[in-house]
């Protein structure tokens, strides 16, 4: 669990730091960190499946999914406001 939280925090921090790069956003950073972590785990475990990182459905649905949905709602509202301002500003 601690490794999972550390990887998640690393994805958020690196994604934020690389935000100005056109090709690297948080999702690409998360994919690359996950891929590198999986390769390291496979190399350490000798190619066998490891249960070091176990996906917890409760953790996802209770703690991770609500901020994702909230962020998506905020982005939609911001886009609607920008479009309304452009329409009102350009129509007058």
Secondary structure, 3 states (H helix, E strand, C coil): CHHHHHHHHHHHHHHHHCCCCCCCCHHHHHHHHHHHHHHHHHHHCCCCCCCCCCCCHHHHHHHHHHHHHHHHHHHHHHHHHHHHHHHHHHHC
